[in-house]
Amino acid sequence: MKLFSIWSIIFIFLSLLSFGLNMLLEVYFEPIALIAGIFLLIGFILSFIAITKKEDGKIKFISIASFFIILFLLTWFEPFQVVRIMTWLKNIS
């Protein structure tokens, strides 16, 4: 059963959609970027669980590779997005 592998790729895809939506908006919307980061992290964790459970298929490796590729592209094109999210979280509390 490849349940964790499938869910990991779904969460990676949701994070891509959220980051894309945030880039399409004219103003920077921090909650969307935060939700996209959470989706990305959940996808990575589910992929790691799939590897530890030794699920069949290669989707789990695609999810892990996508995680690192998305983080690289995010820091390459929008390097201060992480700083914005951290500042936004600090100002909430």
Secondary structure, 3 states (H helix, E strand, C coil): CCHHHHHHHHHHHHHHHHHHHHHHCCCCCHHHHHHHHHHHHHHHHHHHHHHHCCCCCCHHHHHHHHHHHHHHHHHHHCCCHHHHHHHHHHHHC
